Amino acid sequence: MGACYSSCYKCPSCPSCKCCCFKHKKPRTSDLENGGGGENDKLKWPCFKEFKLEELKNATEGFSVGNVVSEHGEKAPNVVYKGKIGDCFIAVKRFNKSAWPDTRQFLDEAKAVGQLRSQRLANLLGCCCEGDERLLVAEFMSNETLSKHLFHWETQPLKWPMRLRVALYLAQALEYCSSKGRSLYHDLNAYRILFDQDCNPRLSCFGLMKNSRDGKSYSTNLAFTPPEYMKTGRVIAESVIYSFGTILLDLLSGKHIPPSHALDLIREKNFQMLTDSCLEGHFSNDDGAELVKIASRCLQYEPRERPNAKTVVASLSALQKQTEVSSLVLMEITQLPPTENTTQTDSLSPFGEACARMDLTAIHEMLEKVGYKDDEGATNELSFQVWTNELQDALNGRKRGDTAFRSKDFNAAIDSYTSFIEIGTMVSPTVYARRCLCYLMNNKAQEALGDAMQAQVASPDWPTALYLQAAALFSLGMENDAREMLKDGSLLEVKTKGN
């Protein structure tokens, strides 16, 4: 398979080190500290690979909407899909048609980034360049983005020790990239920080690529753009440190605060106003003040006055808390154990995975996209019924519920869907599924479980109903029952696909 990259360390049982470093059971401490290869780097393709377009089409089920994992969905200029090749999950970034007109430039950039291998990165595994298609293939990170956990959390805020860990791991990723000659990162923000299956934060490799033909390196609000970029339109290594400073502010405040506003508060000694109210009493004033100090240094107007990544790593290392506690524990995310009696999330569909993670936002997006295609049996019966005012009222109620559901007005959706159900002219498993989610959004797990069960009664061969029951059971704290339901949903899904 070829020799390992220099970032890998040798396997004791393999003196020649033929790219088997991903088989290590225990990484060296120095490798972990420096963001080098570790036990999480079980790469299917330790060497960079050029994929065939057909291979990636099959992996993503024809680039299906259900596999879109970009936080902005299909509306993103470059869409990221979840895919699977063999037993390996991947993330596939598909650029729009106008990006990367120069084939050689795209391949050269991708191959250069593909040389990097670190457990602090969501590593680039390969690319595809056929016709006008430009695609990147990276490790799939199963536990969402920093943006999701920091700004859009649903059950609990990110704990202080975990925020410090995110800051350190990100700084280590930047230091590693810089040591390998890739000091430039384009549009560093909370969307670019991903959490792997162990809930360890990693930096997306996609930002290490030049940002296509338009040359734009910042797509965020201008209030967060490094001053020198506003002047010259160029990214320099110090620009990345400035962006890192904005992420430190995000971690401290739980909000996306413009740096100028934050620096004004810091100068006026009002930096307590920056701190997330959810963290009150959970960290010392000294630690908070030190993090503010590091952030303010990174946000200096003059690039030469900002620290480099190595200095930032040293400063953040001294602040780390609960270093022996795993990220899974700090994040309080349930990881389904791979036993015979449980279903691993790796074997679930995207919807099943979202229910296993209790990712209500993802469940909402997928239920909205599915529409009523699973109600075809109930809908077809309408052609044999007399069109009555009662039926019209029911359909109008359902329509009002759908409008509220799309706009995330879950209380109004519950009212409208309840009206539709009580009229009783039609039975719709999708209405029960949508009202189930609305109840989950309102912390009414028992009612949600009842609706998921009703959806199963209405459509016994619909895996979605079983997955929603699992989500409701997780919400009720009935984890063993929830895992059994995930297993049943997965088996039903395989059965229905086979038919």
SULZI-V884226 format. One record per pair of residues at least 24 apart in sequence whose C-alpha atoms are under 6 Angstrom apart, sorted by the first residue. I is the first residue (numbers start at 0). J is the second residue. Records with the same first field share a line. If there is no record, write none. Layout:
# SULZI-V884226
I->J / J
This chain:
# SULZI-V884226
6->35
7->36
34->117 / 118 / 119 / 171
35->117 / 118
36->117 / 118
47->113 / 124 / 125
48->125
49->125 / 126 / 127
50->126 / 127
58->82 / 83 / 84
88->139
89->137 / 138 / 139
90->136 / 137 / 138 / 139
91->135 / 136
92->134 / 135
93->134
94->133
98->211 / 212
99->211 / 212
119->172 / 201
120->201 / 202 / 203
121->201 / 202 / 203 / 204
122->204
140->194 / 195
141->195 / 196
142->194 / 195
143->193 / 194
144->190 / 192 / 193
145->189 / 192
146->189 / 190
149->253
160->320
162->250
165->200
167->315
170->308 / 312
174->308 / 309
182->236
183->236
185->216
186->216 / 217
187->242
197->327
198->326 / 327
199->326
222->257
223->257
237->302
240->297
241->297 / 298
244->294 / 297 / 298
247->294
341->482
342->486
347->489
351->466
354->470
357->470
390->424
393->419
409->437
428->454 / 457
444->471 / 474
462->488 / 491 / 492
